[in-house]
Amino acid sequence: MIDVSILYPNEAGATFDFDYYRDQHMTMIQQKMAGACSHFTIEKGLQGPVPGSDPTYLAIGHLFFESLEAFTAAFGPHAKAIGADIANYTNLKPIIQISEVLVG
């Protein structure tokens, strides 16, 4: 299983519309990659490592695929449209990490 993690750093002046991200952006991605993306999750940062500190990330999205090849084939044709939609919910530049899920 492959986890494509999309991390949005908590930076000064950052904006993030969680409703749009959940209801429009992530749903659009799953629809465009129908059959390849098995499911997605969204995390909202609450706190950093020190009690009472700001979260390191405002949000983290996870997209799950059976294989790296399945992700690559599904994402490629839609990369431009997906990237263009980012400005509709945040002013942040996401950090992308692609990982193999070993347990979970």
Gaussian input, Z-matrix of N, CA and C with variables (Angstrom, degrees):
# hf/3-21g

backbone

0 1
 N
 C     1     B1
 C     2     B2     1     A1
 N     3     B3     2     A2     1     D1
 C     4     B4     3     A3     2     D2
 C     5     B5     4     A4     3     D3
 N     6     B6     5     A5     4     D4
 C     7     B7     6     A6     5     D5
 C     8     B8     7     A7     6     D6
 N     9     B9     8     A8     7     D7
 C    10    B10     9     A9     8     D8
 C    11    B11    10    A10     9     D9
 N    12    B12    11    A11    10    D10
 C    13    B13    12    A12    11    D11
 C    14    B14    13    A13    12    D12
 N    15    B15    14    A14    13    D13
 C    16    B16    15    A15    14    D14
 C    17    B17    16    A16    15    D15
 N    18    B18    17    A17    16    D16
 C    19    B19    18    A18    17    D17
 C    20    B20    19    A19    18    D18
 N    21    B21    20    A20    19    D19
 C    22    B22    21    A21    20    D20
 C    23    B23    22    A22    21    D21
 N    24    B24    23    A23    22    D22
 C    25    B25    24    A24    23    D23
 C    26    B26    25    A25    24    D24
 N    27    B27    26    A26    25    D25
 C    28    B28    27    A27    26    D26
 C    29    B29    28    A28    27    D27
 N    30    B30    29    A29    28    D28
 C    31    B31    30    A30    29    D29
 C    32    B32    31    A31    30    D30
 N    33    B33    32    A32    31    D31
 C    34    B34    33    A33    32    D32
 C    35    B35    34    A34    33    D33
 N    36    B36    35    A35    34    D34
 C    37    B37    36    A36    35    D35
 C    38    B38    37    A37    36    D36
 N    39    B39    38    A38    37    D37
 C    40    B40    39    A39    38    D38
 C    41    B41    40    A40    39    D39
 N    42    B42    41    A41    40    D40
 C    43    B43    42    A42    41    D41
 C    44    B44    43    A43    42    D42
 N    45    B45    44    A44    43    D43
 C    46    B46    45    A45    44    D44
 C    47    B47    46    A46    45    D45
 N    48    B48    47    A47    46    D46
 C    49    B49    48    A48    47    D47
 C    50    B50    49    A49    48    D48
 N    51    B51    50    A50    49    D49
 C    52    B52    51    A51    50    D50
 C    53    B53    52    A52    51    D51
 N    54    B54    53    A53    52    D52
 C    55    B55    54    A54    53    D53
 C    56    B56    55    A55    54    D54
 N    57    B57    56    A56    55    D55
 C    58    B58    57    A57    56    D56
 C    59    B59    58    A58    57    D57
 N    60    B60    59    A59    58    D58
 C    61    B61    60    A60    59    D59
 C    62    B62    61    A61    60    D60
 N    63    B63    62    A62    61    D61
 C    64    B64    63    A63    62    D62
 C    65    B65    64    A64    63    D63
 N    66    B66    65    A65    64    D64
 C    67    B67    66    A66    65    D65
 C    68    B68    67    A67    66    D66
 N    69    B69    68    A68    67    D67
 C    70    B70    69    A69    68    D68
 C    71    B71    70    A70    69    D69
 N    72    B72    71    A71    70    D70
 C    73    B73    72    A72    71    D71
 C    74    B74    73    A73    72    D72
 N    75    B75    74    A74    73    D73
 C    76    B76    75    A75    74    D74
 C    77    B77    76    A76    75    D75
 N    78    B78    77    A77    76    D76
 C    79    B79    78    A78    77    D77
 C    80    B80    79    A79    78    D78
 N    81    B81    80    A80    79    D79
 C    82    B82    81    A81    80    D80
 C    83    B83    82    A82    81    D81
 N    84    B84    83    A83    82    D82
 C    85    B85    84    A84    83    D83
 C    86    B86    85    A85    84    D84
 N    87    B87    86    A86    85    D85
 C    88    B88    87    A87    86    D86
 C    89    B89    88    A88    87    D87
 N    90    B90    89    A89    88    D88
 C    91    B91    90    A90    89    D89
 C    92    B92    91    A91    90    D90
 N    93    B93    92    A92    91    D91
 C    94    B94    93    A93    92    D92
 C    95    B95    94    A94    93    D93
 N    96    B96    95    A95    94    D94
 C    97    B97    96    A96    95    D95
 C    98    B98    97    A97    96    D96
 N    99    B99    98    A98    97    D97
 C   100   B100    99    A99    98    D98
 C   101   B101   100   A100    99    D99
 N   102   B102   101   A101   100   D100
 C   103   B103   102   A102   101   D101
 C   104   B104   103   A103   102   D102
 N   105   B105   104   A104   103   D103
 C   106   B106   105   A105   104   D104
 C   107   B107   106   A106   105   D105
 N   108   B108   107   A107   106   D106
 C   109   B109   108   A108   107   D107
 C   110   B110   109   A109   108   D108
 N   111   B111   110   A110   109   D109
 C   112   B112   111   A111   110   D110
 C   113   B113   112   A112   111   D111
 N   114   B114   113   A113   112   D112
 C   115   B115   114   A114   113   D113
 C   116   B116   115   A115   114   D114
 N   117   B117   116   A116   115   D115
 C   118   B118   117   A117   116   D116
 C   119   B119   118   A118   117   D117
 N   120   B120   119   A119   118   D118
 C   121   B121   120   A120   119   D119
 C   122   B122   121   A121   120   D120
 N   123   B123   122   A122   121   D121
 C   124   B124   123   A123   122   D122
 C   125   B125   124   A124   123   D123
 N   126   B126   125   A125   124   D124
 C   127   B127   126   A126   125   D125
 C   128   B128   127   A127   126   D126
 N   129   B129   128   A128   127   D127
 C   130   B130   129   A129   128   D128
 C   131   B131   130   A130   129   D129
 N   132   B132   131   A131   130   D130
 C   133   B133   132   A132   131   D131
 C   134   B134   133   A133   132   D132
 N   135   B135   134   A134   133   D133
 C   136   B136   135   A135   134   D134
 C   137   B137   136   A136   135   D135
 N   138   B138   137   A137   136   D136
 C   139   B139   138   A138   137   D137
 C   140   B140   139   A139   138   D138
 N   141   B141   140   A140   139   D139
 C   142   B142   141   A141   140   D140
 C   143   B143   142   A142   141   D141
 N   144   B144   143   A143   142   D142
 C   145   B145   144   A144   143   D143
 C   146   B146   145   A145   144   D144
 N   147   B147   146   A146   145   D145
 C   148   B148   147   A147   146   D146
 C   149   B149   148   A148   147   D147
 N   150   B150   149   A149   148   D148
 C   151   B151   150   A150   149   D149
 C   152   B152   151   A151   150   D150
 N   153   B153   152   A152   151   D151
 C   154   B154   153   A153   152   D152
 C   155   B155   154   A154   153   D153
 N   156   B156   155   A155   154   D154
 C   157   B157   156   A156   155   D155
 C   158   B158   157   A157   156   D156
 N   159   B159   158   A158   157   D157
 C   160   B160   159   A159   158   D158
 C   161   B161   160   A160   159   D159
 N   162   B162   161   A161   160   D160
 C   163   B163   162   A162   161   D161
 C   164   B164   163   A163   162   D162
 N   165   B165   164   A164   163   D163
 C   166   B166   165   A165   164   D164
 C   167   B167   166   A166   165   D165
 N   168   B168   167   A167   166   D166
 C   169   B169   168   A168   167   D167
 C   170   B170   169   A169   168   D168
 N   171   B171   170   A170   169   D169
 C   172   B172   171   A171   170   D170
 C   173   B173   172   A172   171   D171
 N   174   B174   173   A173   172   D172
 C   175   B175   174   A174   173   D173
 C   176   B176   175   A175   174   D174
 N   177   B177   176   A176   175   D175
 C   178   B178   177   A177   176   D176
 C   179   B179   178   A178   177   D177
 N   180   B180   179   A179   178   D178
 C   181   B181   180   A180   179   D179
 C   182   B182   181   A181   180   D180
 N   183   B183   182   A182   181   D181
 C   184   B184   183   A183   182   D182
 C   185   B185   184   A184   183   D183
 N   186   B186   185   A185   184   D184
 C   187   B187   186   A186   185   D185
 C   188   B188   187   A187   186   D186
 N   189   B189   188   A188   187   D187
 C   190   B190   189   A189   188   D188
 C   191   B191   190   A190   189   D189
 N   192   B192   191   A191   190   D190
 C   193   B193   192   A192   191   D191
 C   194   B194   193   A193   192   D192
 N   195   B195   194   A194   193   D193
 C   196   B196   195   A195   194   D194
 C   197   B197   196   A196   195   D195
 N   198   B198   197   A197   196   D196
 C   199   B199   198   A198   197   D197
 C   200   B200   199   A199   198   D198
 N   201   B201   200   A200   199   D199
 C   202   B202   201   A201   200   D200
 C   203   B203   202   A202   201   D201
 N   204   B204   203   A203   202   D202
 C   205   B205   204   A204   203   D203
 C   206   B206   205   A205   204   D204
 N   207   B207   206   A206   205   D205
 C   208   B208   207   A207   206   D206
 C   209   B209   208   A208   207   D207
 N   210   B210   209   A209   208   D208
 C   211   B211   210   A210   209   D209
 C   212   B212   211   A211   210   D210
 N   213   B213   212   A212   211   D211
 C   214   B214   213   A213   212   D212
 C   215   B215   214   A214   213   D213
 N   216   B216   215   A215   214   D214
 C   217   B217   216   A216   215   D215
 C   218   B218   217   A217   216   D216
 N   219   B219   218   A218   217   D217
 C   220   B220   219   A219   218   D218
 C   221   B221   220   A220   219   D219
 N   222   B222   221   A221   220   D220
 C   223   B223   222   A222   221   D221
 C   224   B224   223   A223   222   D222
 N   225   B225   224   A224   223   D223
 C   226   B226   225   A225   224   D224
 C   227   B227   226   A226   225   D225
 N   228   B228   227   A227   226   D226
 C   229   B229   228   A228   227   D227
 C   230   B230   229   A229   228   D228
 N   231   B231   230   A230   229   D229
 C   232   B232   231   A231   230   D230
 C   233   B233   232   A232   231   D231
 N   234   B234   233   A233   232   D232
 C   235   B235   234   A234   233   D233
 C   236   B236   235   A235   234   D234
 N   237   B237   236   A236   235   D235
 C   238   B238   237   A237   236   D236
 C   239   B239   238   A238   237   D237
 N   240   B240   239   A239   238   D238
 C   241   B241   240   A240   239   D239
 C   242   B242   241   A241   240   D240
 N   243   B243   242   A242   241   D241
 C   244   B244   243   A243   242   D242
 C   245   B245   244   A244   243   D243
 N   246   B246   245   A245   244   D244
 C   247   B247   246   A246   245   D245
 C   248   B248   247   A247   246   D246
 N   249   B249   248   A248   247   D247
 C   250   B250   249   A249   248   D248
 C   251   B251   250   A250   249   D249
 N   252   B252   251   A251   250   D250
 C   253   B253   252   A252   251   D251
 C   254   B254   253   A253   252   D252
 N   255   B255   254   A254   253   D253
 C   256   B256   255   A255   254   D254
 C   257   B257   256   A256   255   D255
 N   258   B258   257   A257   256   D256
 C   259   B259   258   A258   257   D257
 C   260   B260   259   A259   258   D258
 N   261   B261   260   A260   259   D259
 C   262   B262   261   A261   260   D260
 C   263   B263   262   A262   261   D261
 N   264   B264   263   A263   262   D262
 C   265   B265   264   A264   263   D263
 C   266   B266   265   A265   264   D264
 N   267   B267   266   A266   265   D265
 C   268   B268   267   A267   266   D266
 C   269   B269   268   A268   267   D267
 N   270   B270   269   A269   268   D268
 C   271   B271   270   A270   269   D269
 C   272   B272   271   A271   270   D270
 N   273   B273   272   A272   271   D271
 C   274   B274   273   A273   272   D272
 C   275   B275   274   A274   273   D273
 N   276   B276   275   A275   274   D274
 C   277   B277   276   A276   275   D275
 C   278   B278   277   A277   276   D276
 N   279   B279   278   A278   277   D277
 C   280   B280   279   A279   278   D278
 C   281   B281   280   A280   279   D279
 N   282   B282   281   A281   280   D280
 C   283   B283   282   A282   281   D281
 C   284   B284   283   A283   282   D282
 N   285   B285   284   A284   283   D283
 C   286   B286   285   A285   284   D284
 C   287   B287   286   A286   285   D285
 N   288   B288   287   A287   286   D286
 C   289   B289   288   A288   287   D287
 C   290   B290   289   A289   288   D288
 N   291   B291   290   A290   289   D289
 C   292   B292   291   A291   290   D290
 C   293   B293   292   A292   291   D291
 N   294   B294   293   A293   292   D292
 C   295   B295   294   A294   293   D293
 C   296   B296   295   A295   294   D294
 N   297   B297   296   A296   295   D295
 C   298   B298   297   A297   296   D296
 C   299   B299   298   A298   297   D297
 N   300   B300   299   A299   298   D298
 C   301   B301   300   A300   299   D299
 C   302   B302   301   A301   300   D300
 N   303   B303   302   A302   301   D301
 C   304   B304   303   A303   302   D302
 C   305   B305   304   A304   303   D303
 N   306   B306   305   A305   304   D304
 C   307   B307   306   A306   305   D305
 C   308   B308   307   A307   306   D306
 N   309   B309   308   A308   307   D307
 C   310   B310   309   A309   308   D308
 C   311   B311   310   A310   309   D309

   B1=1.4560
   B2=1.5275
   B3=1.3155
   B4=1.4566
   B5=1.5267
   B6=1.3311
   B7=1.4656
   B8=1.5184
   B9=1.3169
   B10=1.4573
   B11=1.5252
   B12=1.3371
   B13=1.4631
   B14=1.5172
   B15=1.3289
   B16=1.4496
   B17=1.5208
   B18=1.3393
   B19=1.4560
   B20=1.5234
   B21=1.3209
   B22=1.4533
   B23=1.5255
   B24=1.3533
   B25=1.4610
   B26=1.5289
   B27=1.3213
   B28=1.4603
   B29=1.5259
   B30=1.3151
   B31=1.4583
   B32=1.5186
   B33=1.3315
   B34=1.4639
   B35=1.5274
   B36=1.3171
   B37=1.4578
   B38=1.5155
   B39=1.3168
   B40=1.4661
   B41=1.5251
   B42=1.3227
   B43=1.4634
   B44=1.5275
   B45=1.3396
   B46=1.4613
   B47=1.5159
   B48=1.3272
   B49=1.4627
   B50=1.5313
   B51=1.3365
   B52=1.4658
   B53=1.5275
   B54=1.3220
   B55=1.4655
   B56=1.5284
   B57=1.3322
   B58=1.4633
   B59=1.5251
   B60=1.3158
   B61=1.4677
   B62=1.5250
   B63=1.3276
   B64=1.4750
   B65=1.5248
   B66=1.3357
   B67=1.4663
   B68=1.5285
   B69=1.3280
   B70=1.4663
   B71=1.5346
   B72=1.3277
   B73=1.4667
   B74=1.5279
   B75=1.3190
   B76=1.4689
   B77=1.5301
   B78=1.3052
   B79=1.4621
   B80=1.5305
   B81=1.3473
   B82=1.4633
   B83=1.5299
   B84=1.3310
   B85=1.4628
   B86=1.5264
   B87=1.3125
   B88=1.4634
   B89=1.5319
   B90=1.3318
   B91=1.4630
   B92=1.5271
   B93=1.3407
   B94=1.4658
   B95=1.5257
   B96=1.3112
   B97=1.4603
   B98=1.5241
   B99=1.3101
   B100=1.4695
   B101=1.5203
   B102=1.3077
   B103=1.4484
   B104=1.5159
   B105=1.3348
   B106=1.4669
   B107=1.5236
   B108=1.3338
   B109=1.4681
   B110=1.5272
   B111=1.3259
   B112=1.4679
   B113=1.5220
   B114=1.3359
   B115=1.4621
   B116=1.5234
   B117=1.3230
   B118=1.4610
   B119=1.5161
   B120=1.3359
   B121=1.4586
   B122=1.5195
   B123=1.3317
   B124=1.4602
   B125=1.5198
   B126=1.3242
   B127=1.4566
   B128=1.5246
   B129=1.3206
   B130=1.4615
   B131=1.5210
   B132=1.3420
   B133=1.4567
   B134=1.5222
   B135=1.3146
   B136=1.4637
   B137=1.5206
   B138=1.3365
   B139=1.4583
   B140=1.5189
   B141=1.3286
   B142=1.4587
   B143=1.5150
   B144=1.3309
   B145=1.4632
   B146=1.5242
   B147=1.3252
   B148=1.4639
   B149=1.5271
   B150=1.3270
   B151=1.4680
   B152=1.5355
   B153=1.3170
   B154=1.4577
   B155=1.5175
   B156=1.3332
   B157=1.4646
   B158=1.5300
   B159=1.3169
   B160=1.4623
   B161=1.5305
   B162=1.3277
   B163=1.4643
   B164=1.5260
   B165=1.3010
   B166=1.4640
   B167=1.5292
   B168=1.3209
   B169=1.4663
   B170=1.5189
   B171=1.3468
   B172=1.4652
   B173=1.5161
   B174=1.3182
   B175=1.4659
   B176=1.5181
   B177=1.3297
   B178=1.4628
   B179=1.5272
   B180=1.3050
   B181=1.4583
   B182=1.5161
   B183=1.3179
   B184=1.4660
   B185=1.5248
   B186=1.3223
   B187=1.4606
   B188=1.5221
   B189=1.3215
   B190=1.4642
   B191=1.5283
   B192=1.3432
   B193=1.4570
   B194=1.5193
   B195=1.3144
   B196=1.4652
   B197=1.5247
   B198=1.3464
   B199=1.4651
   B200=1.5213
   B201=1.3228
   B202=1.4579
   B203=1.5251
   B204=1.3117
   B205=1.4681
   B206=1.5292
   B207=1.3247
   B208=1.4678
   B209=1.5229
   B210=1.3353
   B211=1.4677
   B212=1.5217
   B213=1.3215
   B214=1.4614
   B215=1.5270
   B216=1.3146
   B217=1.4660
   B218=1.5231
   B219=1.3288
   B220=1.4641
   B221=1.5216
   B222=1.3265
   B223=1.4621
   B224=1.5221
   B225=1.3212
   B226=1.4599
   B227=1.5156
   B228=1.3237
   B229=1.4638
   B230=1.5313
   B231=1.3365
   B232=1.4619
   B233=1.5237
   B234=1.3236
   B235=1.4659
   B236=1.5275
   B237=1.3112
   B238=1.4630
   B239=1.5311
   B240=1.3123
   B241=1.4705
   B242=1.5238
   B243=1.3209
   B244=1.4655
   B245=1.5240
   B246=1.3257
   B247=1.4619
   B248=1.5134
   B249=1.3208
   B250=1.4661
   B251=1.5215
   B252=1.3165
   B253=1.4678
   B254=1.5317
   B255=1.3182
   B256=1.4690
   B257=1.5239
   B258=1.3244
   B259=1.4700
   B260=1.5249
   B261=1.3209
   B262=1.4625
   B263=1.5250
   B264=1.3301
   B265=1.4671
   B266=1.5260
   B267=1.3311
   B268=1.4659
   B269=1.5202
   B270=1.3374
   B271=1.4577
   B272=1.5332
   B273=1.3079
   B274=1.4614
   B275=1.5265
   B276=1.3274
   B277=1.4662
   B278=1.5252
   B279=1.3242
   B280=1.4644
   B281=1.5268
   B282=1.3217
   B283=1.4595
   B284=1.5282
   B285=1.3160
   B286=1.4653
   B287=1.5303
   B288=1.3095
   B289=1.4702
   B290=1.5259
   B291=1.3134
   B292=1.4621
   B293=1.5212
   B294=1.3353
   B295=1.4641
   B296=1.5200
   B297=1.3052
   B298=1.4576
   B299=1.5232
   B300=1.3198
   B301=1.4609
   B302=1.5284
   B303=1.3144
   B304=1.4643
   B305=1.5207
   B306=1.3289
   B307=1.4641
   B308=1.5164
   B309=1.3259
   B310=1.4545
   B311=1.4877
   A1=107.76
   A2=116.06
   A3=123.23
   A4=108.99
   A5=115.47
   A6=123.01
   A7=107.60
   A8=116.74
   A9=121.69
   A10=105.84
   A11=115.41
   A12=121.38
   A13=108.86
   A14=116.05
   A15=122.74
   A16=106.26
   A17=116.68
   A18=122.06
   A19=110.15
   A20=116.01
   A21=122.51
   A22=108.42
   A23=117.61
   A24=121.18
   A25=112.16
   A26=115.17
   A27=121.73
   A28=107.58
   A29=116.52
   A30=122.63
   A31=110.03
   A32=116.38
   A33=121.48
   A34=109.30
   A35=116.69
   A36=122.07
   A37=114.83
   A38=116.95
   A39=120.62
   A40=111.34
   A41=114.77
   A42=121.09
   A43=107.79
   A44=115.12
   A45=119.70
   A46=108.65
   A47=116.87
   A48=123.12
   A49=108.16
   A50=115.56
   A51=120.51
   A52=112.43
   A53=117.20
   A54=119.81
   A55=110.72
   A56=116.52
   A57=119.94
   A58=110.26
   A59=116.50
   A60=120.83
   A61=110.68
   A62=115.95
   A63=121.05
   A64=111.82
   A65=116.03
   A66=120.80
   A67=114.39
   A68=116.96
   A69=120.01
   A70=112.59
   A71=115.86
   A72=119.42
   A73=113.11
   A74=116.88
   A75=119.11
   A76=111.43
   A77=116.90
   A78=120.65
   A79=110.28
   A80=116.46
   A81=120.95
   A82=110.38
   A83=116.41
   A84=119.78
   A85=110.31
   A86=116.47
   A87=119.60
   A88=110.90
   A89=117.07
   A90=120.09
   A91=111.50
   A92=116.72
   A93=120.40
   A94=111.54
   A95=116.19
   A96=120.71
   A97=111.15
   A98=115.53
   A99=121.59
   A100=111.12
   A101=114.44
   A102=119.92
   A103=113.57
   A104=117.67
   A105=120.57
   A106=111.28
   A107=116.64
   A108=121.70
   A109=108.16
   A110=116.23
   A111=119.34
   A112=112.26
   A113=116.93
   A114=121.08
   A115=109.48
   A116=115.41
   A117=120.04
   A118=109.47
   A119=114.82
   A120=121.49
   A121=108.05
   A122=115.66
   A123=122.07
   A124=107.99
   A125=115.44
   A126=121.66
   A127=109.15
   A128=116.69
   A129=122.99
   A130=107.63
   A131=116.72
   A132=121.47
   A133=111.92
   A134=115.81
   A135=121.56
   A136=112.79
   A137=116.45
   A138=120.10
   A139=109.18
   A140=115.91
   A141=121.65
   A142=110.56
   A143=117.22
   A144=120.43
   A145=114.51
   A146=117.33
   A147=121.29
   A148=108.36
   A149=117.94
   A150=120.00
   A151=111.65
   A152=115.20
   A153=121.73
   A154=114.55
   A155=117.89
   A156=120.33
   A157=110.36
   A158=114.63
   A159=119.93
   A160=109.70
   A161=117.13
   A162=119.45
   A163=110.88
   A164=116.23
   A165=121.71
   A166=109.86
   A167=115.91
   A168=122.20
   A169=109.35
   A170=116.22
   A171=120.46
   A172=110.39
   A173=115.35
   A174=120.68
   A175=109.50
   A176=114.36
   A177=121.29
   A178=107.22
   A179=115.45
   A180=120.83
   A181=109.65
   A182=115.97
   A183=121.31
   A184=108.80
   A185=116.01
   A186=123.02
   A187=107.11
   A188=116.84
   A189=120.82
   A190=111.29
   A191=114.48
   A192=122.96
   A193=109.08
   A194=116.81
   A195=121.61
   A196=111.98
   A197=116.66
   A198=120.04
   A199=109.98
   A200=115.62
   A201=121.02
   A202=110.07
   A203=116.45
   A204=120.91
   A205=111.22
   A206=116.90
   A207=120.79
   A208=110.52
   A209=116.75
   A210=120.22
   A211=110.51
   A212=116.70
   A213=121.27
   A214=111.32
   A215=117.10
   A216=121.20
   A217=111.75
   A218=117.23
   A219=120.97
   A220=112.17
   A221=117.54
   A222=121.41
   A223=112.66
   A224=116.91
   A225=121.66
   A226=115.86
   A227=119.40
   A228=120.74
   A229=114.20
   A230=117.49
   A231=120.94
   A232=113.54
   A233=117.53
   A234=121.66
   A235=112.40
   A236=117.58
   A237=121.16
   A238=111.09
   A239=118.04
   A240=121.86
   A241=111.00
   A242=116.73
   A243=120.59
   A244=109.80
   A245=117.00
   A246=120.93
   A247=113.01
   A248=117.30
   A249=121.33
   A250=112.16
   A251=117.69
   A252=121.28
   A253=112.97
   A254=118.05
   A255=121.11
   A256=111.79
   A257=117.60
   A258=121.23
   A259=112.76
   A260=118.44
   A261=121.33
   A262=113.22
   A263=118.37
   A264=119.28
   A265=114.88
   A266=118.44
   A267=118.68
   A268=111.19
   A269=114.59
   A270=120.65
   A271=110.62
   A272=116.81
   A273=122.98
   A274=111.60
   A275=115.49
   A276=121.14
   A277=107.01
   A278=118.04
   A279=119.78
   A280=112.57
   A281=113.83
   A282=122.59
   A283=106.16
   A284=116.72
   A285=120.98
   A286=109.83
   A287=115.72
   A288=122.50
   A289=107.17
   A290=116.85
   A291=121.27
   A292=107.36
   A293=115.42
   A294=121.07
   A295=111.12
   A296=114.63
   A297=121.12
   A298=107.63
   A299=117.22
   A300=121.65
   A301=107.42
   A302=116.22
   A303=120.95
   A304=112.20
   A305=116.42
   A306=122.43
   A307=107.16
   A308=116.93
   A309=118.17
   A310=114.20
   D1=137.36
   D2=179.28
   D3=-110.04
   D4=134.73
   D5=177.76
   D6=-113.94
   D7=116.62
   D8=173.33
   D9=-96.45
   D10=107.91
   D11=-178.44
   D12=-96.22
   D13=132.79
   D14=178.96
   D15=-118.73
   D16=110.31
   D17=-173.57
   D18=-107.09
   D19=133.10
   D20=-179.28
   D21=-114.45
   D22=104.13
   D23=-175.64
   D24=-62.65
   D25=146.30
   D26=176.74
   D27=-83.88
   D28=97.56
   D29=-177.96
   D30=-114.93
   D31=155.56
   D32=177.25
   D33=-57.09
   D34=133.79
   D35=178.60
   D36=79.00
   D37=6.45
   D38=-178.06
   D39=-69.67
   D40=142.54
   D41=172.82
   D42=-124.36
   D43=147.86
   D44=179.87
   D45=-155.44
   D46=121.32
   D47=179.55
   D48=-98.47
   D49=97.25
   D50=-177.03
   D51=-64.48
   D52=-35.30
   D53=179.58
   D54=-63.17
   D55=-46.84
   D56=178.67
   D57=-63.60
   D58=-43.72
   D59=-178.55
   D60=-58.36
   D61=-45.51
   D62=-178.76
   D63=-72.29
   D64=-51.24
   D65=-169.67
   D66=-82.39
   D67=-26.30
   D68=-176.46
   D69=-113.63
   D70=-60.61
   D71=-171.03
   D72=-65.26
   D73=-56.88
   D74=-177.02
   D75=-66.44
   D76=-35.03
   D77=177.01
   D78=-65.35
   D79=-40.72
   D80=177.17
   D81=-61.09
   D82=-44.52
   D83=179.71
   D84=-60.02
   D85=-47.36
   D86=-178.61
   D87=-62.30
   D88=-38.30
   D89=178.82
   D90=-67.82
   D91=-43.43
   D92=-179.46
   D93=-65.63
   D94=-30.78
   D95=-178.82
   D96=-104.80
   D97=30.86
   D98=-177.41
   D99=-48.31
   D100=131.45
   D101=179.43
   D102=90.84
   D103=-29.98
   D104=-179.21
   D105=-93.50
   D106=-42.17
   D107=179.88
   D108=-88.03
   D109=110.52
   D110=-176.34
   D111=-72.74
   D112=-37.75
   D113=178.28
   D114=-170.97
   D115=171.28
   D116=176.38
   D117=-138.39
   D118=158.62
   D119=173.57
   D120=-132.53
   D121=156.99
   D122=178.02
   D123=-132.04
   D124=132.86
   D125=176.31
   D126=-115.53
   D127=140.68
   D128=175.16
   D129=-111.49
   D130=120.74
   D131=-178.28
   D132=-64.07
   D133=134.04
   D134=179.56
   D135=-111.43
   D136=-37.72
   D137=-173.77
   D138=-161.76
   D139=153.22
   D140=173.93
   D141=-83.40
   D142=-166.79
   D143=-176.02
   D144=-69.47
   D145=-21.23
   D146=179.07
   D147=-99.16
   D148=129.71
   D149=179.73
   D150=-50.81
   D151=129.99
   D152=179.44
   D153=85.17
   D154=-3.54
   D155=179.83
   D156=-82.81
   D157=159.81
   D158=177.59
   D159=-68.51
   D160=149.94
   D161=178.45
   D162=-65.87
   D163=148.40
   D164=176.98
   D165=-67.71
   D166=-37.39
   D167=179.28
   D168=-124.74
   D169=137.20
   D170=175.00
   D171=-69.31
   D172=-40.54
   D173=-177.07
   D174=-150.72
   D175=152.16
   D176=173.20
   D177=-137.82
   D178=124.89
   D179=175.22
   D180=-106.17
   D181=147.56
   D182=177.65
   D183=-130.29
   D184=129.47
   D185=174.78
   D186=-116.46
   D187=133.75
   D188=-174.58
   D189=-114.16
   D190=134.07
   D191=-177.68
   D192=-133.91
   D193=154.79
   D194=-179.92
   D195=-67.18
   D196=-34.75
   D197=-177.74
   D198=-152.32
   D199=164.18
   D200=175.96
   D201=-63.16
   D202=-37.95
   D203=178.98
   D204=-63.98
   D205=-39.11
   D206=178.37
   D207=-64.60
   D208=-42.03
   D209=177.42
   D210=-62.96
   D211=-49.93
   D212=-176.68
   D213=-58.96
   D214=-44.66
   D215=-179.63
   D216=-66.18
   D217=-37.66
   D218=-177.50
   D219=-78.56
   D220=-36.01
   D221=-174.94
   D222=-77.11
   D223=-42.83
   D224=-174.23
   D225=-44.89
   D226=-53.64
   D227=-177.26
   D228=-66.18
   D229=-16.89
   D230=-174.86
   D231=-115.36
   D232=3.52
   D233=-174.61
   D234=-56.02
   D235=-44.10
   D236=-176.98
   D237=-64.84
   D238=-46.36
   D239=-179.58
   D240=-64.94
   D241=-40.61
   D242=179.83
   D243=-65.28
   D244=-45.76
   D245=178.50
   D246=-62.61
   D247=-37.90
   D248=-179.52
   D249=-66.62
   D250=-24.32
   D251=-177.55
   D252=-80.42
   D253=-15.36
   D254=-176.25
   D255=-56.53
   D256=-41.45
   D257=-178.49
   D258=-62.25
   D259=-16.00
   D260=179.15
   D261=-76.94
   D262=-13.81
   D263=-179.22
   D264=-132.01
   D265=-12.18
   D266=179.31
   D267=-156.20
   D268=158.68
   D269=173.18
   D270=-103.87
   D271=11.85
   D272=-178.74
   D273=-94.36
   D274=154.30
   D275=172.37
   D276=-96.98
   D277=117.09
   D278=-177.80
   D279=-70.24
   D280=151.36
   D281=172.88
   D282=-103.20
   D283=130.03
   D284=-176.76
   D285=-109.61
   D286=133.06
   D287=175.24
   D288=-130.70
   D289=127.13
   D290=176.44
   D291=-109.48
   D292=123.68
   D293=-173.33
   D294=-131.99
   D295=156.47
   D296=170.19
   D297=-92.84
   D298=128.74
   D299=177.88
   D300=-80.10
   D301=118.86
   D302=-179.38
   D303=-93.40
   D304=-33.09
   D305=178.72
   D306=-140.22
   D307=136.08
   D308=175.29
   D309=140.28

